[in-house]
Amino acid sequence: MGSGGAPRLTETEKAIVRLHQQGLKPKEIAEKLGCSVKTVYKALSKYRKLVSMGISIDLGTQQVVSQQQQIQTTVQTPLQVQIPRIATQDQVLTAVREVMEGMIRVYTTSLTNLLSSLLRDYERTLIDAINELRRSVDRLCSEITSLHSTIQSLSSILSTVSSLKAPAVTSPPAPAVAQIPVKEVEIPEFVRDNPWVEILRTRAKYPQV
């Protein structure tokens, strides 16, 4: 231990120094003790500073594994960053794969949201056009139905008219013309002796002459 008001190392810092002297790397020390790499570097820097000041430090011989509970309660700081405990290549690949999958999910979600927004706009436009087309088709169907009904009514009327028989129209009989023999009519003498009367009588009897 140092003397007077000289700074001292905590048990955690002593454990860090002991593991460092055993050849462990800062990341390995942090993983083994459950602390951050920053805490490891800070402890080693403090230890070197005390040694450079000529202060003798007793690191003790207590087993490092027994310091875990004390480390968790005394050396945690708000700025401490936990380093993932990656010990094998498979774990490294797994971690990288998880990071990549997370990035893919983020970009996929963003792209999906963008495409969904664009598709919603186009979908609304398409739906409006389809609805307008449907209304036009409905109006056309209504007009066709009305026209069909009119044609049926007209056909029925024509069938009724054609089935009716018009009454026969007969012309009134022509009045009979009395055929009066010329001989029976009293003709004045001056007419009877006229040659033209004889000619007219002959033509009346024989039209072709």
Backbone torsions as a table, in degrees:
resi	resn	phi	psi	omega
1	MET	NA	153.1	176.5
2	GLY	-78.7	172.4	-178.2
3	SER	-113.1	159.6	176.1
4	GLY	65.9	-137.6	-177.6
5	GLY	-95.8	20.1	-179.3
6	ALA	-64.3	143.7	179.3
7	PRO	-64.5	147.9	-178.4
8	ARG	-114.5	158.9	173.9
9	LEU	-93.2	137.7	174.4
10	THR	-75.2	167.9	179.3
11	GLU	-61.3	-35.2	178.0
12	THR	-64.7	-44.9	180.0
13	GLU	-64.1	-38.1	176.7
14	LYS	-62.9	-41.7	179.0
15	ALA	-63.0	-38.6	178.3
16	ILE	-62.8	-45.1	-179.1
17	VAL	-63.7	-42.2	-179.5
18	ARG	-61.7	-45.2	179.7
19	LEU	-65.1	-35.4	178.3
20	HIS	-65.9	-38.7	178.5
21	GLN	-69.7	-22.2	176.8
22	GLN	-81.1	-3.8	175.2
23	GLY	102.3	4.1	179.3
24	LEU	-76.2	147.0	177.6
25	LYS	-82.9	157.9	-178.1
26	PRO	-52.3	-42.7	179.8
27	LYS	-64.1	-39.4	179.5
28	GLU	-67.2	-37.9	177.8
29	ILE	-63.9	-46.2	179.8
30	ALA	-61.0	-40.1	179.3
31	GLU	-66.4	-40.5	-176.9
32	LYS	-70.7	-38.4	-177.2
33	LEU	-91.8	-11.2	-179.8
34	GLY	74.8	29.5	177.8
35	CYS	-119.0	-178.2	-179.4
36	SER	-87.7	158.6	176.5
37	VAL	-63.2	-34.2	178.8
38	LYS	-60.2	-40.9	178.1
39	THR	-63.5	-38.5	179.4
40	VAL	-63.3	-49.2	-179.6
41	TYR	-63.3	-37.4	180.0
42	LYS	-64.9	-41.9	179.5
43	ALA	-66.0	-43.0	179.8
44	LEU	-64.9	-39.3	178.6
45	SER	-64.8	-41.1	179.2
46	LYS	-64.7	-40.6	179.7
47	TYR	-63.8	-45.4	-180.0
48	ARG	-63.0	-36.9	-179.7
49	LYS	-65.4	-42.2	179.0
50	LEU	-65.6	-39.6	179.4
51	VAL	-65.3	-40.1	179.9
52	SER	-66.6	-23.3	178.3
53	MET	-84.8	-1.7	178.4
54	GLY	81.4	17.9	-179.1
55	ILE	-88.7	128.4	179.5
56	SER	-82.8	131.9	-176.1
57	ILE	-122.4	127.8	176.8
58	ASP	-93.1	108.3	-178.5
59	LEU	-78.0	-14.8	178.9
60	GLY	75.0	174.4	-177.8
61	THR	-122.8	10.5	-178.3
62	GLN	-63.7	141.9	-179.4
63	GLN	-63.8	138.3	-177.1
64	VAL	-65.3	-37.1	-174.9
65	VAL	-63.1	-22.5	-179.9
66	SER	-79.6	-5.0	-178.0
67	GLN	-91.1	-1.5	-171.4
68	GLN	-60.1	-47.1	-177.8
69	GLN	-64.4	-42.2	178.7
70	GLN	-64.5	-37.7	179.9
71	ILE	-61.6	-44.3	-176.5
72	GLN	-67.0	-24.5	-176.2
73	THR	-100.5	-16.3	-173.4
74	THR	-117.0	-24.5	-172.5
75	VAL	-110.8	-0.4	178.5
76	GLN	-72.1	134.6	178.9
77	THR	-129.1	158.3	179.4
78	PRO	-58.9	-26.9	-176.6
79	LEU	-91.7	2.8	-176.3
80	GLN	-69.7	134.9	179.1
81	VAL	-116.9	119.9	-179.8
82	GLN	-78.3	132.4	179.0
83	ILE	-95.1	128.8	178.2
84	PRO	-55.8	139.0	-178.6
85	ARG	-84.9	85.8	-179.1
86	ILE	-101.9	113.0	-174.4
87	ALA	-110.1	-23.6	-175.7
88	THR	-126.4	165.6	179.0
89	GLN	-65.1	-36.6	178.6
90	ASP	-62.4	-39.4	178.6
91	GLN	-66.5	-37.0	177.4
92	VAL	-63.3	-47.4	-180.0
93	LEU	-62.6	-38.1	178.4
94	THR	-63.5	-43.6	179.7
95	ALA	-64.0	-43.4	178.8
96	VAL	-62.5	-42.4	179.6
97	ARG	-62.7	-40.5	179.1
98	GLU	-64.4	-39.9	178.1
99	VAL	-64.0	-45.5	180.0
100	MET	-62.8	-41.6	178.7
101	GLU	-63.4	-38.1	177.2
102	GLY	-63.7	-43.4	178.1
103	MET	-63.4	-41.3	179.2
104	ILE	-62.4	-41.0	179.1
105	ARG	-62.5	-41.8	-179.5
106	VAL	-63.2	-50.4	-179.2
107	TYR	-65.4	-37.9	178.7
108	THR	-63.4	-42.6	179.0
109	THR	-62.8	-44.5	179.8
110	SER	-62.8	-45.4	-179.9
111	LEU	-65.1	-39.4	178.8
112	THR	-63.3	-43.0	178.8
113	ASN	-62.4	-41.8	179.7
114	LEU	-64.0	-48.3	180.0
115	LEU	-63.4	-37.9	179.2
116	SER	-63.2	-40.4	178.7
117	SER	-63.1	-44.8	178.9
118	LEU	-64.1	-42.5	-179.2
119	LEU	-66.1	-34.5	178.1
120	ARG	-63.7	-40.6	178.2
121	ASP	-62.9	-48.6	179.2
122	TYR	-64.6	-35.8	-178.9
123	GLU	-65.0	-41.4	178.0
124	ARG	-62.3	-43.3	178.7
125	THR	-62.9	-43.5	-179.8
126	LEU	-65.3	-40.2	179.8
127	ILE	-64.9	-40.9	177.9
128	ASP	-61.3	-43.8	179.7
129	ALA	-64.1	-41.3	179.6
130	ILE	-65.3	-41.4	178.8
131	ASN	-63.4	-41.2	178.6
132	GLU	-64.8	-41.2	177.5
133	LEU	-63.4	-40.3	179.2
134	ARG	-63.9	-40.8	178.0
135	ARG	-63.8	-40.6	178.5
136	SER	-63.4	-42.4	178.7
137	VAL	-63.9	-39.9	178.4
138	ASP	-62.7	-42.3	178.3
139	ARG	-63.6	-42.0	179.3
140	LEU	-62.9	-42.5	178.8
141	CYS	-62.9	-39.5	178.6
142	SER	-63.4	-42.7	179.3
143	GLU	-66.6	-39.3	178.0
144	ILE	-63.9	-41.1	178.2
145	THR	-62.5	-43.1	178.3
146	SER	-63.1	-42.5	178.9
147	LEU	-63.9	-40.5	178.8
148	HIS	-62.6	-41.6	178.3
149	SER	-63.1	-41.0	178.7
150	THR	-63.7	-42.2	179.5
151	ILE	-63.1	-41.4	178.7
152	GLN	-63.0	-41.9	178.8
153	SER	-63.4	-44.0	179.1
154	LEU	-63.4	-40.3	179.0
155	SER	-63.8	-39.2	178.5
156	SER	-64.6	-41.2	179.0
157	ILE	-63.3	-44.6	-179.9
158	LEU	-63.0	-38.4	178.6
159	SER	-64.7	-40.2	179.2
160	THR	-64.4	-43.5	-179.1
161	VAL	-64.0	-41.8	-177.7
162	SER	-69.4	-24.5	-179.6
163	SER	-80.0	-16.3	178.8
164	LEU	-81.4	135.2	178.3
165	LYS	-98.7	122.4	179.2
166	ALA	-69.8	136.6	179.3
167	PRO	-64.2	141.9	-179.8
168	ALA	-67.5	130.3	-179.9
169	VAL	-98.7	118.3	179.3
170	THR	-106.8	136.8	178.8
171	SER	-76.2	142.4	178.2
172	PRO	-64.1	143.3	-178.7
173	PRO	-63.0	138.7	179.5
174	ALA	-68.1	141.1	179.6
175	PRO	-62.6	135.7	-178.9
176	ALA	-69.1	135.1	178.7
177	VAL	-98.2	120.8	-178.7
178	ALA	-66.0	127.1	177.6
179	GLN	-90.8	104.8	-177.6
180	ILE	-104.3	118.7	178.3
181	PRO	-59.2	140.0	-176.8
182	VAL	-66.3	-32.8	-176.9
183	LYS	-66.5	-28.8	-176.5
184	GLU	-79.8	-8.1	-179.5
185	VAL	-93.7	136.5	177.7
186	GLU	-74.9	117.1	-179.6
187	ILE	-110.1	136.0	179.2
188	PRO	-61.6	155.2	-175.3
189	GLU	-65.9	-38.7	-177.0
190	PHE	-68.6	-25.7	177.0
191	VAL	-81.6	-41.7	-177.3
192	ARG	-60.5	-37.2	-177.9
193	ASP	-83.2	-2.3	-179.1
194	ASN	-75.9	127.7	-179.1
195	PRO	-63.1	-29.4	-179.5
196	TRP	-67.0	-29.4	178.2
197	VAL	-66.7	-40.4	178.1
198	GLU	-64.0	-40.0	178.0
199	ILE	-62.3	-45.9	-179.4
200	LEU	-63.8	-36.5	179.4
201	ARG	-66.7	-39.9	179.5
202	THR	-64.3	-44.7	178.9
203	ARG	-61.9	-35.1	179.3
204	ALA	-66.2	-37.4	179.8
205	LYS	-75.9	-40.2	-175.6
206	TYR	-124.0	87.6	-175.8
207	PRO	-62.9	-27.9	-175.9
208	GLN	-80.8	-11.0	-175.7
209	VAL	-77.2	NA	NA
